[in-house]
Amino acid sequence: MAVPARKVSKTRARTRRAHMALTAKGVTKCPSCGTIVRSHRVCKSCGEYKGKEVVKKVEE
């Protein structure tokens, strides 16, 4: 059952919410084209992952 807000101290409430902070996503540079890519993902601009071509890009 819920406890009224005025009966929970500020410290206790803030301690409970301490894990809710946002974290930054891990980003790196693509070694082949140099664009910013999230870690462990295929590069959207060149289609490479770990130095190998995974997705073929069609030139228009």
All heavy atoms as TSV, in Angstrom:
chain	resi	resn	atom	element	x	y	z
A	1	MET	N	N	0.846	-1.183	0.000
A	1	MET	CA	C	0.000	0.000	0.000
A	1	MET	C	C	0.888	1.243	0.000
A	1	MET	O	O	1.960	1.270	0.605
A	1	MET	CB	C	-0.886	-0.016	1.229
A	1	MET	CG	C	-1.983	0.990	1.177
A	1	MET	SD	S	-3.195	0.587	2.426
A	1	MET	CE	C	-3.907	2.168	2.613
A	2	ALA	N	N	0.443	2.281	-0.667
A	2	ALA	CA	C	1.226	3.500	-0.790
A	2	ALA	C	C	1.273	4.271	0.524
A	2	ALA	O	O	0.367	4.199	1.346
A	2	ALA	CB	C	0.636	4.376	-1.873
A	3	VAL	N	N	2.365	5.008	0.697
A	3	VAL	CA	C	2.570	5.833	1.874
A	3	VAL	C	C	2.353	7.282	1.461
A	3	VAL	O	O	2.804	7.690	0.389
A	3	VAL	CB	C	4.009	5.644	2.423
A	3	VAL	CG1	C	4.253	6.532	3.622
A	3	VAL	CG2	C	4.227	4.191	2.782
A	4	PRO	N	N	1.678	8.107	2.268
A	4	PRO	CA	C	1.498	9.510	1.926
A	4	PRO	C	C	2.834	10.219	1.720
A	4	PRO	O	O	3.816	9.944	2.421
A	4	PRO	CB	C	0.762	10.091	3.139
A	4	PRO	CG	C	0.089	8.925	3.771
A	4	PRO	CD	C	0.969	7.764	3.508
A	5	ALA	N	N	2.887	11.124	0.765
A	5	ALA	CA	C	4.129	11.798	0.388
A	5	ALA	C	C	4.762	12.554	1.546
A	5	ALA	O	O	5.979	12.619	1.657
A	5	ALA	CB	C	3.869	12.746	-0.776
A	6	ARG	N	N	3.968	13.152	2.401
A	6	ARG	CA	C	4.527	13.935	3.503
A	6	ARG	C	C	5.190	13.059	4.558
A	6	ARG	O	O	5.948	13.551	5.381
A	6	ARG	CB	C	3.439	14.809	4.131
A	6	ARG	CG	C	2.388	14.040	4.895
A	6	ARG	CD	C	1.321	14.965	5.474
A	6	ARG	NE	N	0.381	14.211	6.256
A	6	ARG	CZ	C	-0.696	13.605	5.772
A	6	ARG	NH1	N	-0.946	13.639	4.470
A	6	ARG	NH2	N	-1.509	12.948	6.550
A	7	LYS	N	N	4.907	11.750	4.560
A	7	LYS	CA	C	5.519	10.858	5.542
A	7	LYS	C	C	6.845	10.272	5.064
A	7	LYS	O	O	7.538	9.612	5.828
A	7	LYS	CB	C	4.555	9.724	5.872
A	7	LYS	CG	C	3.292	10.215	6.547
A	7	LYS	CD	C	2.814	9.254	7.572
A	7	LYS	CE	C	1.617	9.875	8.294
A	7	LYS	NZ	N	1.255	9.100	9.449
A	8	VAL	N	N	7.179	10.484	3.789
A	8	VAL	CA	C	8.453	10.004	3.250
A	8	VAL	C	C	9.406	11.180	3.217
A	8	VAL	O	O	9.112	12.214	2.625
A	8	VAL	CB	C	8.272	9.420	1.832
A	8	VAL	CG1	C	9.594	8.958	1.265
A	8	VAL	CG2	C	7.278	8.286	1.858
A	9	SER	N	N	10.568	11.012	3.858
A	9	SER	CA	C	11.526	12.116	3.913
A	9	SER	C	C	12.094	12.410	2.523
A	9	SER	O	O	12.095	11.563	1.633
A	9	SER	CB	C	12.664	11.790	4.874
A	9	SER	OG	O	13.457	10.756	4.353
A	10	LYS	N	N	12.636	13.639	2.363
A	10	LYS	CA	C	13.227	14.041	1.086
A	10	LYS	C	C	14.403	13.142	0.730
A	10	LYS	O	O	14.564	12.729	-0.418
A	10	LYS	CB	C	13.687	15.494	1.152
A	10	LYS	CG	C	12.545	16.477	1.260
A	10	LYS	CD	C	13.085	17.881	1.446
A	10	LYS	CE	C	11.962	18.835	1.799
A	10	LYS	NZ	N	12.473	20.140	2.199
A	11	THR	N	N	15.210	12.829	1.720
A	11	THR	CA	C	16.382	11.992	1.474
A	11	THR	C	C	15.978	10.599	1.008
A	11	THR	O	O	16.561	10.060	0.071
A	11	THR	CB	C	17.234	11.879	2.755
A	11	THR	OG1	O	17.575	13.185	3.205
A	11	THR	CG2	C	18.481	11.075	2.502
A	12	ARG	N	N	14.994	10.029	1.639
A	12	ARG	CA	C	14.549	8.675	1.281
A	12	ARG	C	C	13.969	8.646	-0.136
A	12	ARG	O	O	14.255	7.743	-0.920
A	12	ARG	CB	C	13.523	8.189	2.290
A	12	ARG	CG	C	13.190	6.727	2.156
A	12	ARG	CD	C	12.356	6.296	3.366
A	12	ARG	NE	N	12.110	4.878	3.323
A	12	ARG	CZ	C	12.905	3.965	3.847
A	12	ARG	NH1	N	14.023	4.332	4.446
A	12	ARG	NH2	N	12.606	2.689	3.780
A	13	ALA	N	N	13.181	9.657	-0.484
A	13	ALA	CA	C	12.591	9.721	-1.817
A	13	ALA	C	C	13.659	9.939	-2.886
A	13	ALA	O	O	13.635	9.317	-3.949
A	13	ALA	CB	C	11.556	10.835	-1.881
A	14	ARG	N	N	14.624	10.806	-2.621
A	14	ARG	CA	C	15.679	11.093	-3.594
A	14	ARG	C	C	16.630	9.912	-3.747
A	14	ARG	O	O	17.157	9.679	-4.832
A	14	ARG	CB	C	16.429	12.354	-3.183
A	14	ARG	CG	C	15.571	13.591	-3.345
A	14	ARG	CD	C	16.227	14.815	-2.779
A	14	ARG	NE	N	15.320	15.961	-2.866
A	14	ARG	CZ	C	15.490	17.094	-2.218
A	14	ARG	NH1	N	16.540	17.254	-1.417
A	14	ARG	NH2	N	14.629	18.080	-2.344
A	15	THR	N	N	16.873	9.175	-2.676
A	15	THR	CA	C	17.718	7.997	-2.752
A	15	THR	C	C	17.072	6.926	-3.626
A	15	THR	O	O	17.746	6.243	-4.390
A	15	THR	CB	C	17.977	7.421	-1.349
A	15	THR	OG1	O	18.544	8.440	-0.527
A	15	THR	CG2	C	18.898	6.231	-1.400
A	16	ARG	N	N	15.785	6.789	-3.516
A	16	ARG	CA	C	15.061	5.807	-4.317
A	16	ARG	C	C	15.133	6.155	-5.806
A	16	ARG	O	O	15.201	5.281	-6.661
A	16	ARG	CB	C	13.602	5.746	-3.853
A	16	ARG	CG	C	12.786	4.681	-4.546
A	16	ARG	CD	C	11.366	4.581	-3.995
A	16	ARG	NE	N	10.636	5.813	-4.112
A	16	ARG	CZ	C	10.192	6.555	-3.078
A	16	ARG	NH1	N	10.452	6.190	-1.842
A	16	ARG	NH2	N	9.509	7.650	-3.283
A	17	ARG	N	N	15.156	7.438	-6.122
A	17	ARG	CA	C	15.178	7.876	-7.519
A	17	ARG	C	C	16.591	8.063	-8.069
A	17	ARG	O	O	16.759	8.527	-9.189
A	17	ARG	CB	C	14.415	9.194	-7.649
A	17	ARG	CG	C	12.946	9.057	-7.316
A	17	ARG	CD	C	12.212	10.347	-7.602
A	17	ARG	NE	N	10.858	10.248	-7.111
A	17	ARG	CZ	C	10.388	10.865	-6.036
A	17	ARG	NH1	N	11.184	11.656	-5.330
A	17	ARG	NH2	N	9.146	10.722	-5.656
A	18	ALA	N	N	17.602	7.712	-7.319
A	18	ALA	CA	C	18.991	7.964	-7.716
A	18	ALA	C	C	19.384	7.218	-8.981
A	18	ALA	O	O	20.246	7.673	-9.727
A	18	ALA	CB	C	19.928	7.591	-6.581
A	19	HIS	N	N	18.765	6.086	-9.277
A	19	HIS	CA	C	19.131	5.282	-10.444
A	19	HIS	C	C	18.448	5.744	-11.728
A	19	HIS	O	O	18.684	5.169	-12.786
A	19	HIS	CB	C	18.778	3.818	-10.200
A	19	HIS	CG	C	17.314	3.563	-10.184
A	19	HIS	ND1	N	16.530	3.859	-9.102
A	19	HIS	CD2	C	16.486	3.080	-11.129
A	19	HIS	CE1	C	15.272	3.548	-9.381
A	19	HIS	NE2	N	15.223	3.072	-10.609
A	20	MET	N	N	17.603	6.751	-11.673
A	20	MET	CA	C	16.821	7.176	-12.835
A	20	MET	C	C	17.538	8.182	-13.735
A	20	MET	O	O	16.927	8.720	-14.645
A	20	MET	CB	C	15.491	7.772	-12.378
A	20	MET	CG	C	14.579	6.795	-11.706
A	20	MET	SD	S	13.020	7.556	-11.347
A	20	MET	CE	C	12.203	6.247	-10.475
A	21	ALA	N	N	18.805	8.439	-13.507
A	21	ALA	CA	C	19.533	9.430	-14.305
A	21	ALA	C	C	19.737	8.928	-15.729
A	21	ALA	O	O	19.888	7.735	-15.977
A	21	ALA	CB	C	20.884	9.725	-13.669
A	22	LEU	N	N	19.741	9.847	-16.693
A	22	LEU	CA	C	19.983	9.503	-18.086
A	22	LEU	C	C	21.476	9.345	-18.336
A	22	LEU	O	O	22.286	10.042	-17.736
A	22	LEU	CB	C	19.429	10.605	-19.001
A	22	LEU	CG	C	17.929	10.815	-18.964
A	22	LEU	CD1	C	17.558	12.008	-19.825
A	22	LEU	CD2	C	17.205	9.581	-19.453
A	23	THR	N	N	21.823	8.435	-19.223
A	23	THR	CA	C	23.223	8.231	-19.580
A	23	THR	C	C	23.420	8.507	-21.058
A	23	THR	O	O	22.501	8.317	-21.862
A	23	THR	CB	C	23.673	6.792	-19.280
A	23	THR	OG1	O	22.838	5.890	-19.997
A	23	THR	CG2	C	23.610	6.493	-17.793
A	24	ALA	N	N	24.614	8.924	-21.425
A	24	ALA	CA	C	24.921	9.205	-22.831
A	24	ALA	C	C	25.171	7.901	-23.578
A	24	ALA	O	O	25.731	6.954	-23.032
A	24	ALA	CB	C	26.154	10.092	-22.916
A	25	LYS	N	N	24.744	7.856	-24.832
A	25	LYS	CA	C	24.959	6.681	-25.664
A	25	LYS	C	C	26.410	6.628	-26.122
A	25	LYS	O	O	27.028	7.656	-26.360
A	25	LYS	CB	C	24.043	6.722	-26.903
A	25	LYS	CG	C	22.569	6.796	-26.575
A	25	LYS	CD	C	22.097	5.531	-25.935
A	25	LYS	CE	C	20.608	5.619	-25.650
A	25	LYS	NZ	N	20.104	4.453	-24.985
A	26	GLY	N	N	26.935	5.413	-26.270
A	26	GLY	CA	C	28.313	5.243	-26.705
A	26	GLY	C	C	28.440	5.465	-28.200
A	26	GLY	O	O	27.796	4.768	-28.983
A	27	VAL	N	N	29.230	6.433	-28.593
A	27	VAL	CA	C	29.430	6.715	-30.011
A	27	VAL	C	C	30.921	6.685	-30.340
A	27	VAL	O	O	31.766	6.992	-29.498
A	27	VAL	CB	C	28.832	8.081	-30.428
A	27	VAL	CG1	C	27.331	8.065	-30.336
A	27	VAL	CG2	C	29.401	9.208	-29.615
A	28	THR	N	N	31.232	6.270	-31.567
A	28	THR	CA	C	32.603	6.240	-32.051
A	28	THR	C	C	32.625	6.765	-33.480
A	28	THR	O	O	31.578	7.017	-34.070
A	28	THR	CB	C	33.174	4.805	-32.044
A	28	THR	OG1	O	32.337	3.985	-32.848
A	28	THR	CG2	C	33.263	4.243	-30.656
A	29	LYS	N	N	33.837	6.912	-34.022
A	29	LYS	CA	C	33.982	7.313	-35.419
A	29	LYS	C	C	34.151	6.064	-36.266
A	29	LYS	O	O	34.854	5.134	-35.886
A	29	LYS	CB	C	35.207	8.205	-35.605
A	29	LYS	CG	C	34.964	9.646	-35.353
A	29	LYS	CD	C	36.153	10.447	-35.818
A	29	LYS	CE	C	35.824	11.918	-35.788
A	29	LYS	NZ	N	36.926	12.722	-36.280
A	30	CYS	N	N	33.517	6.062	-37.436
A	30	CYS	CA	C	33.675	4.967	-38.384
A	30	CYS	C	C	35.105	5.025	-38.931
A	30	CYS	O	O	35.535	6.071	-39.411
A	30	CYS	CB	C	32.658	5.096	-39.517
A	30	CYS	SG	S	32.833	3.831	-40.786
A	31	PRO	N	N	35.852	3.915	-38.875
A	31	PRO	CA	C	37.241	3.960	-39.339
A	31	PRO	C	C	37.388	4.171	-40.842
A	31	PRO	O	O	38.403	4.677	-41.301
A	31	PRO	CB	C	37.805	2.601	-38.930
A	31	PRO	CG	C	36.639	1.747	-38.660
A	31	PRO	CD	C	35.501	2.640	-38.297
A	32	SER	N	N	36.370	3.818	-41.621
A	32	SER	CA	C	36.509	3.950	-43.069
A	32	SER	C	C	36.057	5.309	-43.589
A	32	SER	O	O	36.728	5.912	-44.427
A	32	SER	CB	C	35.726	2.846	-43.786
A	32	SER	OG	O	34.369	2.915	-43.447
A	33	CYS	N	N	34.923	5.829	-43.109
A	33	CYS	CA	C	34.427	7.101	-43.652
A	33	CYS	C	C	34.496	8.257	-42.655
A	33	CYS	O	O	34.407	9.410	-43.040
A	33	CYS	CB	C	32.999	6.941	-44.168
A	33	CYS	SG	S	31.796	6.567	-42.896
A	34	GLY	N	N	34.624	7.974	-41.360
A	34	GLY	CA	C	34.802	9.027	-40.374
A	34	GLY	C	C	33.537	9.630	-39.803
A	34	GLY	O	O	33.611	10.581	-39.032
A	35	THR	N	N	32.373	9.096	-40.139
A	35	THR	CA	C	31.135	9.631	-39.573
A	35	THR	C	C	30.925	9.084	-38.167
A	35	THR	O	O	31.484	8.059	-37.782
A	35	THR	CB	C	29.920	9.266	-40.446
A	35	THR	OG1	O	29.833	7.847	-40.566
A	35	THR	CG2	C	30.007	9.894	-41.813
A	36	ILE	N	N	30.088	9.761	-37.389
A	36	ILE	CA	C	29.789	9.338	-36.027
A	36	ILE	C	C	28.780	8.188	-36.081
A	36	ILE	O	O	27.732	8.299	-36.710
A	36	ILE	CB	C	29.201	10.506	-35.206
A	36	ILE	CG1	C	30.167	11.687	-35.177
A	36	ILE	CG2	C	28.858	10.072	-33.803
A	36	ILE	CD1	C	31.445	11.436	-34.428
A	37	VAL	N	N	29.120	7.071	-35.411
A	37	VAL	CA	C	28.287	5.869	-35.421
A	37	VAL	C	C	28.170	5.360	-33.994
A	37	VAL	O	O	29.125	5.441	-33.222
A	37	VAL	CB	C	28.932	4.771	-36.301
A	37	VAL	CG1	C	28.064	3.539	-36.356
A	37	VAL	CG2	C	29.208	5.274	-37.684
A	38	ARG	N	N	27.004	4.823	-33.619
A	38	ARG	CA	C	26.873	4.188	-32.314
A	38	ARG	C	C	27.700	2.918	-32.279
A	38	ARG	O	O	27.874	2.247	-33.289
A	38	ARG	CB	C	25.404	3.854	-32.035
A	38	ARG	CG	C	24.624	5.100	-31.661
A	38	ARG	CD	C	23.273	4.807	-31.084
A	38	ARG	NE	N	23.360	3.953	-29.918
A	38	ARG	CZ	C	22.312	3.341	-29.393
A	38	ARG	NH1	N	21.131	3.481	-29.912
A	38	ARG	NH2	N	22.462	2.581	-28.336
A	39	SER	N	N	28.219	2.576	-31.131
A	39	SER	CA	C	29.097	1.422	-30.986
A	39	SER	C	C	28.366	0.123	-31.353
A	39	SER	O	O	27.182	-0.037	-31.057
A	39	SER	CB	C	29.591	1.316	-29.542
A	39	SER	OG	O	30.321	2.467	-29.217
A	40	HIS	N	N	29.092	-0.792	-31.989
A	40	HIS	CA	C	28.599	-2.118	-32.359
A	40	HIS	C	C	27.409	-2.060	-33.309
A	40	HIS	O	O	26.516	-2.897	-33.262
A	40	HIS	CB	C	28.241	-2.942	-31.110
A	40	HIS	CG	C	29.331	-2.984	-30.107
A	40	HIS	ND1	N	30.491	-3.694	-30.280
A	40	HIS	CD2	C	29.468	-2.362	-28.905
A	40	HIS	CE1	C	31.280	-3.527	-29.232
A	40	HIS	NE2	N	30.694	-2.723	-28.392
A	41	ARG	N	N	27.383	-1.056	-34.199
A	41	ARG	CA	C	26.333	-0.928	-35.205
A	41	ARG	C	C	26.978	-0.773	-36.580
A	41	ARG	O	O	28.106	-0.319	-36.703
A	41	ARG	CB	C	25.448	0.306	-34.962
A	41	ARG	CG	C	24.815	0.437	-33.594
A	41	ARG	CD	C	23.745	-0.594	-33.362
A	41	ARG	NE	N	22.828	-0.314	-32.286
A	41	ARG	CZ	C	23.114	-0.325	-31.006
A	41	ARG	NH1	N	24.335	-0.485	-30.598
A	41	ARG	NH2	N	22.175	-0.122	-30.103
A	42	VAL	N	N	26.242	-1.113	-37.627
A	42	VAL	CA	C	26.711	-0.921	-38.994
A	42	VAL	C	C	26.625	0.566	-39.318
A	42	VAL	O	O	25.660	1.240	-38.965
A	42	VAL	CB	C	25.850	-1.730	-39.980
A	42	VAL	CG1	C	26.258	-1.463	-41.412
A	42	VAL	CG2	C	25.952	-3.213	-39.676
A	43	CYS	N	N	27.647	1.085	-40.014
A	43	CYS	CA	C	27.669	2.493	-40.407
A	43	CYS	C	C	26.598	2.727	-41.461
A	43	CYS	O	O	26.514	2.005	-42.456
A	43	CYS	CB	C	29.046	2.859	-40.952
A	43	CYS	SG	S	29.164	4.577	-41.459
A	44	LYS	N	N	25.765	3.749	-41.265
A	44	LYS	CA	C	24.684	4.031	-42.201
A	44	LYS	C	C	25.170	4.659	-43.494
A	44	LYS	O	O	24.541	4.509	-44.533
A	44	LYS	CB	C	23.644	4.946	-41.551
A	44	LYS	CG	C	22.863	4.269	-40.460
A	44	LYS	CD	C	21.812	5.191	-39.897
A	44	LYS	CE	C	21.009	4.493	-38.811
A	44	LYS	NZ	N	19.993	5.358	-38.235
A	45	SER	N	N	26.298	5.357	-43.443
A	45	SER	CA	C	26.748	6.044	-44.650
A	45	SER	C	C	27.553	5.136	-45.572
A	45	SER	O	O	27.417	5.203	-46.783
A	45	SER	CB	C	27.555	7.290	-44.286
A	45	SER	OG	O	28.715	6.915	-43.583
A	46	CYS	N	N	28.408	4.263	-45.027
A	46	CYS	CA	C	29.235	3.413	-45.896
A	46	CYS	C	C	28.846	1.931	-45.845
A	46	CYS	O	O	29.249	1.156	-46.701
A	46	CYS	CB	C	30.720	3.583	-45.566
A	46	CYS	SG	S	31.191	2.968	-43.950
A	47	GLY	N	N	28.080	1.507	-44.837
A	47	GLY	CA	C	27.622	0.116	-44.758
A	47	GLY	C	C	28.669	-0.868	-44.272
A	47	GLY	O	O	28.557	-2.063	-44.521
A	48	GLU	N	N	29.685	-0.400	-43.556
A	48	GLU	CA	C	30.738	-1.288	-43.078
A	48	GLU	C	C	30.633	-1.512	-41.575
A	48	GLU	O	O	30.138	-0.672	-40.839
A	48	GLU	CB	C	32.117	-0.711	-43.403
A	48	GLU	CG	C	32.445	-0.753	-44.864
A	48	GLU	CD	C	33.896	-0.440	-45.143
A	48	GLU	OE1	O	34.693	-0.379	-44.183
A	48	GLU	OE2	O	34.229	-0.257	-46.322
A	49	TYR	N	N	31.114	-2.690	-41.149
A	49	TYR	CA	C	31.190	-3.029	-39.729
A	49	TYR	C	C	32.462	-3.826	-39.514
A	49	TYR	O	O	32.693	-4.847	-40.175
A	49	TYR	CB	C	29.970	-3.840	-39.292
A	49	TYR	CG	C	29.998	-4.242	-37.847
A	49	TYR	CD1	C	29.864	-3.298	-36.840
A	49	TYR	CD2	C	30.168	-5.568	-37.473
A	49	TYR	CE1	C	29.891	-3.656	-35.510
A	49	TYR	CE2	C	30.198	-5.944	-36.145
A	49	TYR	CZ	C	30.061	-4.979	-35.169
A	49	TYR	OH	O	30.093	-5.339	-33.840
A	50	LYS	N	N	33.323	-3.364	-38.628
A	50	LYS	CA	C	34.615	-3.991	-38.323
A	50	LYS	C	C	35.474	-4.176	-39.569
A	50	LYS	O	O	36.092	-5.212	-39.767
A	50	LYS	CB	C	34.409	-5.334	-37.627
A	50	LYS	CG	C	33.908	-5.215	-36.208
A	50	LYS	CD	C	33.964	-6.563	-35.523
A	50	LYS	CE	C	33.564	-6.424	-34.083
A	50	LYS	NZ	N	33.596	-7.718	-33.376
A	51	GLY	N	N	35.465	-3.180	-40.459
A	51	GLY	CA	C	36.312	-3.206	-41.636
A	51	GLY	C	C	35.799	-4.048	-42.786
A	51	GLY	O	O	36.462	-4.194	-43.796
A	52	LYS	N	N	34.608	-4.625	-42.661
A	52	LYS	CA	C	34.032	-5.445	-43.726
A	52	LYS	C	C	32.744	-4.807	-44.219
A	52	LYS	O	O	31.974	-4.240	-43.437
A	52	LYS	CB	C	33.721	-6.860	-43.215
A	52	LYS	CG	C	34.941	-7.610	-42.756
A	52	LYS	CD	C	34.562	-8.955	-42.205
A	52	LYS	CE	C	35.771	-9.665	-41.642
A	52	LYS	NZ	N	35.417	-10.906	-40.965
A	53	GLU	N	N	32.499	-4.927	-45.539
A	53	GLU	CA	C	31.269	-4.383	-46.106
A	53	GLU	C	C	30.123	-5.326	-45.797
A	53	GLU	O	O	30.118	-6.472	-46.228
A	53	GLU	CB	C	31.408	-4.200	-47.617
A	53	GLU	CG	C	30.227	-3.497	-48.229
A	53	GLU	CD	C	30.383	-3.268	-49.712
A	53	GLU	OE1	O	31.355	-3.781	-50.289
A	53	GLU	OE2	O	29.540	-2.591	-50.284
A	54	VAL	N	N	29.147	-4.864	-45.033
A	54	VAL	CA	C	28.022	-5.679	-44.613
A	54	VAL	C	C	26.794	-5.357	-45.460
A	54	VAL	O	O	26.089	-6.254	-45.909
A	54	VAL	CB	C	27.710	-5.446	-43.116
A	54	VAL	CG1	C	26.537	-6.292	-42.668
A	54	VAL	CG2	C	28.921	-5.762	-42.267
A	55	VAL	N	N	26.566	-4.080	-45.710
A	55	VAL	CA	C	25.415	-3.627	-46.486
A	55	VAL	C	C	25.947	-2.894	-47.712
A	55	VAL	O	O	26.755	-1.976	-47.596
A	55	VAL	CB	C	24.535	-2.667	-45.643
A	55	VAL	CG1	C	23.347	-2.186	-46.453
A	55	VAL	CG2	C	24.071	-3.347	-44.383
A	56	LYS	N	N	25.493	-3.306	-48.886
A	56	LYS	CA	C	25.932	-2.653	-50.106
A	56	LYS	C	C	25.118	-1.387	-50.322
A	56	LYS	O	O	23.883	-1.410	-50.243
A	56	LYS	CB	C	25.788	-3.567	-51.303
A	56	LYS	CG	C	26.753	-4.727	-51.263
A	56	LYS	CD	C	26.785	-5.448	-52.571
A	56	LYS	CE	C	27.809	-6.569	-52.467
A	56	LYS	NZ	N	28.137	-7.125	-53.751
A	57	LYS	N	N	25.794	-0.270	-50.587
A	57	LYS	CA	C	25.127	0.991	-50.847
A	57	LYS	C	C	24.955	1.156	-52.349
A	57	LYS	O	O	25.888	0.943	-53.120
A	57	LYS	CB	C	25.946	2.167	-50.291
A	57	LYS	CG	C	25.878	2.261	-48.797
A	57	LYS	CD	C	24.517	2.736	-48.405
A	57	LYS	CE	C	24.422	2.904	-46.915
A	57	LYS	NZ	N	23.174	3.446	-46.509
A	58	VAL	N	N	23.761	1.539	-52.786
A	58	VAL	CA	C	23.474	1.757	-54.194
A	58	VAL	C	C	23.667	3.232	-54.484
A	58	VAL	O	O	23.054	4.096	-53.851
A	58	VAL	CB	C	22.028	1.322	-54.540
A	58	VAL	CG1	C	21.717	1.609	-55.980
A	58	VAL	CG2	C	21.830	-0.150	-54.210
A	59	GLU	N	N	24.523	3.560	-55.409
A	59	GLU	CA	C	24.780	4.947	-55.803
A	59	GLU	C	C	23.724	5.384	-56.818
A	59	GLU	O	O	23.428	4.665	-57.759
A	59	GLU	CB	C	26.173	5.076	-56.427
A	59	GLU	CG	C	27.284	4.573	-55.533
A	59	GLU	CD	C	27.914	5.686	-54.737
A	59	GLU	OE1	O	27.749	6.845	-55.117
A	59	GLU	OE2	O	28.566	5.375	-53.729
A	60	GLU	N	N	23.148	6.551	-56.605
A	60	GLU	CA	C	22.118	7.041	-57.531
A	60	GLU	C	C	22.693	7.998	-58.527
A	60	GLU	O	O	23.583	8.718	-58.325
A	60	GLU	CB	C	21.004	7.720	-56.751
A	60	GLU	CG	C	20.213	6.721	-55.915
A	60	GLU	CD	C	19.066	7.405	-55.195
A	60	GLU	OE1	O	18.762	8.564	-55.498
A	60	GLU	OE2	O	18.478	6.751	-54.338
